[in-house]
Amino acid sequence: MRQELQMEMETATSSSLRSKLTRVGPGLITAATGVGAGDLIAALVAGASLGMTFVWAIVLGAIFKYFINESMGRFQLATGKTILEGWHSLGRWITGYFGAYSVIFGFVYGAAIASSCALAMTAMFPILPLWAWAIIHSIVGYVLVLFGRYSFFERIMTVLVGVMFVTVVGTAAITTPNLIDIFSGIVPRVPEGSLFNVLGLIGGVGGSISMLSYGYWLKEKGWNGKSWIPVMRFDSKIAYSVTALFCLSVLVIGAEFLFGTNIKLTGEQGLIQLANLLGERFGEAVRWLFLIGFWSASFTSLLGPWNGLPYLFADFVRTVKKDKQSNVSLEKTGAYKFYLFLLTFPPMILLFIGQPIGLIIAYGVLGSTFMPFLVISLLVLLNSKKVDKDYRNNWVSNSVFALCIGLFIFLAYTQLSNTF
């Protein structure tokens, strides 16, 4: 009798877990959107230069981003207000800061991420020049978002995340890593001269302005109200666990394949160079495996913002105009379609003329201050009376946020120093 009861409990638990996993979506999309070629290079260089030393940094970075993502979801589900509305309640200058940054970001990022997708595609299919592949990716993203519903977008992103995961984790497995070395990297160590690298690695694991899209994807998923907070937390935990495992796999590739070889890889071209080296060592199939993973990571970082950032801009316009009573869905507004157009077509100019220095400086200044601004604003909002007491930050969240603020302010200072 006891054995039968135990089996029933295990079956119920398994069914409950499966049920939760089928609901996962918005968090996975947010995390995948934030992990691009820059994160791959950071993890790859860390593994190539110091082996498994920075396993702990990747895990810590994923934990930090989980708390930020969970806080944004909790604020929206607990208050019924978007993060833009929360910012507007703190001061109009905050809304203005975001409006300026979003326009500059859209123009520069649109060209950069399209080029990243094109780089991977050109390596696999060198039948078109880089600029042509970049334009094709931008237009494909535009069409998929403009004419596709959220459910269709989520399915595409989930498939791409699966491809990213299988190809990159599979490539890492082929290098036959030493598990003892991986576990030894969990112990925090900062070798001399590597402080900035480790802080950059922590700060860069799946974090960008695209994290702000999470609340809008929650709403599209149909998650509204406080009762959805436990589901949202599970969604975020799965998302950033997958992110951590993905970045750890890239670290493993760098550590097992490049550590001690004195081969230096820089920029996105370094990923192509790595793919070629993998092909020489393990065969052409492995080269393709890694390139497909690189392309998937880049295309999710295009498709996610193409869908999510127009929500933010449309909400910004609606908030500034105080048109909160409108029954028109954000994705059907002119502001949404305008920003989607801004992400897609004007950046194509930069593919031919380069990036104007003034625009790049403005982008660097606003971009470097974004993450500290985001964390500080969340800290204020989630400790205020705008949120019911039961859903405000606890001491754990506040402690993590304090660490995040210190980290991001240091990184912002360093980036601004390098800019000027």
N, C-alpha and C positions, 0 to 999 in steps of 0.2 A: 504494500500500500504506500509506504514511504517513498519507494523507488518510483512508483507511478506519479506521485505528487511532485517529486523532484523533476521528473521528465516534463510534466505539464508546465512547471514554473520556467524551466529552461526554454521550452517552446514558446511560451508567452513572452519571455525576455527577448528571444531571437526575433519574434514577429514585431515586437515593439521597436527593436533596433532597425529592422528592415523598413518599418513604417517611417521612422525618423530620417533614415538615409534617403528615402524617396522624396522627402520634402526639401532636402538640401539643394540650394541653387543660388540665391542672391550672394551669399558669402563667398562661394566658390568663384563666382563671376568677378566679384570685387577683388579677391586675392589674385586671381589669374591676370586681371587687367593691370594690376600693379607690378607684376613680375615681368620685366622686359629684358632686352639684351643687356642693359646696364647692370642689372642684378646678376645675370649670368657671368658677365665679365668680372664683376667684383668677387664672386665666389670662386671663379676659376683662377684668378690671379692669387687669391688668398691660399688656395690649395697648392698651386704651383710653387709659391714662395715659401710657405711654412707648413705644408702638409696638412695634417688633421688638427692643427692647433686651434683653429677658430670654429670648431663644431659648436661650441658653447655660444659664440656670438650669433650664429644663425638661429639657434633655438631661442635665444633671448630676443632677437629682433622679431621673430614670429610672435612671441608672447606679447611684446609691446604693441604690435599691430593688432593683435586680437583684442586687447583692452580698448584700443582706440575705436576699432570697428564696432565692438559690442556697445560701447558708450553711445555712439551715434545711433545705432539701432534702438537702444533703450530709451534715449531721449525722444525719438519720434514715436515709438509705440506707447510710451508713458504719457506723452503730452498731446499727441495728435498733430504736432507741428513739425515742419521740416527744419533741417539745420539752418537753412537760409532765414526762416522766420525767427529762429532762435537768435541768430546773429543780429538781425534787424532790431530785436528787442533790446540788445545791448548797446546799440548806437548806429546811426546811419552811416558813419564813416567806415564801419566794418563792411557793410553791404557794398559801399563804393569801392573799397579795396578789392573785394572779390570780383566786382564787375570789371574793373580794370585788368586784373590778373587773368580772368577767364578769356578776355578777348585776345590779349597778347599770347597767352598759353595756347589757345586754339590755333593761332596763326603759325607759331613756331613748331609746336608739337605735331601738327598735321603733316608738315614736311618731314620731320625727323623720323616719325614712326613709319610713315610710308616708305621711306628710304631703307629702314631696317628690314621691313618685310621684303622689299625688292632685293636686298643684299643676299638674303637666304635663297630667294627664288632664282636669282641670277646664277648662283653657285650650282643649283640643281638643273636649271634649264637656261643655259646661256644663249638663247635664241633671240632675246630682246635686250636692249641696253637697260641700264639701271633705272633711268628716269621713266622709261616706258612701263616697267614692272611697278614702279612706285605709283604712277598714275592709275594703272589698272587696279591695284589694291585699294586706293582711295575711293575709286568709283564703285567697286564691288561693295565696300563697306557702306557707302552712301545708299546704294540701292537696297541692300539687305535691311538696313535700319529704317529707311523711309517707307518701304512697303511691307515689312515684316512685323508681326505682332511680337509681344514680349516672350510668349511661350516658344515661338520659333527661334528667337534670339537666344534664349536660355539653352535650348537643345543644341544649337550650333556651338555655343561656348562650352557646354559640357563635353561635347565630342572633342573639341580642340584641347580642353584640359586633359582629357583622357589620352589623347595622342601625345601631348607634352610629357605627361607622367610616364607612359609606357616607354617612349623613345629615350628620354633622358635617364630615367631610372634603369632602363635596360642597358644603356651604354655604360652606366656606372657599374652595373653587375658584371659586364663583360671584362672590366678591368680587374676583377676578383680582389676587391678591397679586403684588408685585414680588419675584422670587426673589433679586435682588441684596440687597434689604433684609433678607430672611430670613437669608441667609448672613452678612450683616454682624453680625447679632445673635448669632452664635456666639462672637464675641470678648467675653470677660467685661468688663462695665462695671456699676458701681453708682452711678447718679446720686445726688446729695446728697438725703438724706431718704428714700431708698428701701430702706435696708438691711433693715429688718424685712420689707418686702414680698417682697424677693428670697429671704430665708431661708425665709419661709413658703411661697413657691412651690416651692423646692427640697424642703422637708420634706414637702410635701403631695401630691406627685405619686404617687398610687396607694398610699398607705401608711396602714394602720390595723391594728387588732387582727385583722382578717380575714386578714391575711397568715399568721397562725398556722395557718390551715386548710390550708395548702398540703401539709403532710406527710400529712394524712388523705386528701386527694384523690389524692396519689401512691399511697397504699396502695389506694384504691378503683380506681385505674387499673390496678393490678397491677404497679406499679414497686416492686420490693423487692430490696435488695441493692446492692452496690457497682458491679456491672456496668451499672446504670441511671444512674449519675451523669452520663456524657456526654449521654444523652438528656434528663435533667433540666435540664442546663445549656442545651441548645439550646432546650428548652421555655421556660425563663425569659428567654432572650435575645429570642425572638420576642415573648413577652408584653410585656416592657417596651419593646421597640421600637415595638410597636403603641400602647402607652400614651403614649409620647413623641410619636408622630405625632398622636395624638388630641388631646392637650393643646396641641400646637403649632398645630393647626388652630383651636382655640378662641382662642388668642393672636392668630392671623392675623385672625380675624373681628373681634376687638376692635380690632386695629391698623388694619385696612383700612376698617372701617365706622364706628368711634367715635372714633379718635384725632384730636384737634384739634377735636372738636365740643362739648366741655364737657358732654356728656351723662354723668351719673353713674349707675351701676347698682350696687345693693347688695343682698345677700341673694338668695335663690332667686327672689323676685319680679322681680329684675332680669333673670333669664333669660326670663321671660314678656314683660317690657317689650322686651327685645332681639328676641324673636320677632315682636312686633308691628311694631317698627321695620323689621325685615327684610321683613315682608310689605308694608309701605307702599312700600319702595324697590324690591323685586324681584318682588313679586306674592305672592298667597296660597299658592301651591305651596311657595315657599321658607319661608314662615312655618310651614307644616305640616312641612316637611322638618326644620327645626331643633327643633320641639316633639317630634317623634318621636324625634330623637336625645337630647333632654333626658330624655324619659320612659324610653328604653332605658337610659341611664346610671343613672337613679334605680332602675329595677326590677332591674338587675343588682346594685346595691348593697343591695337588699332580699333578693333570692333567694339570693345568695351567702352572706351571713351566716345566713340561715334554714337553709341546708344545712350550712354549715361550722362555725359556732360551737357548735351542740349536740355535735359531736364533741369539741370542746375541753372542754366542761363534763362530758361523760360520761367522758372520759379523766381529768379532774380527780377526779371521784368515785371512779373505779376505782383511781387512784393513791393517794389518801388512804386508801381502804379496804384497800389492798394486795391487791387482787383481780386480779392480773395473769395468773392462770392460767385465768381464765374464757374459755370458748370462744364466748361470746355476742358477736356483732359489736356494736360501739359503737352503731350506729344502731338496734339493736333493744332497747337497754336502756331502763329507765325514766327514767334520768337524761337521755338524749338527748331523749326525748319530753317530759320536763318542761321542759327549756330551750327547746325549740321552742314549747311552749305559752307559756312566759314571754315570748318574743319577740313572740308574736302577740296574745294576748288582754289581759293586764293593762295594756300600754301604751295600749290604747284609752281607758282612763280619762283619760289625759293629754290626749286630743283634746278633752275637754269641760271639764276643770277647770284646764288649764294645767299648767305644770311647777313643782313645789314647789321653793323656793329652796334648801333644805338638800340635796335630792337633786342639784340641778344643780351645787352647789358641790362635792359629793363626786365627781360625775362629772368635773368639770373638773380637780380635783386628781389623781385617779387616771389620767385620760386624758392629761394633760399629761406625766406621768412615765412613761407606758407605752413610748414609742419609745426614750428613752435606756435604760430598763430592759432592753428587748428586745435592743438592740445590745450593751450591756455584757455581758449574759448569754451571747450568742452568741460574743462575743470570748473570754470565759473558757472556755466549753465547747470551742470549736474550736481552742484552744491548749493543751488539757489532754490527759492520757493516756487520757481517756475515748474519744478518737478515735485510730485508727491513724495513725502518723506521716505516711504518704503522703496522708492526707485532712485533715490539719490546715490551718489558714490559712497562706498564704504571705505574704510581705512586702507584696504589693500589697493583698490583702484586709485585712490589719491596718492599713495606711495609710488605706484607705478607711473602715474602721470608726472609726479615730481621728477623722477629719474628721466622720463622722456623729455621733459622741458629742458633739463640741463643738457642732455645729449643734443637735442635739436638746436638749441641756442649756440652751443659750441660749433656744431657743423655749419650753422648759418654764418657765424662770425668768420670761420675759416674760408668758406666759399666767397663771402663778400671781400675778404682780404685778398684772395687770389684774383677776383674780378677787377679790383682797382689797384 
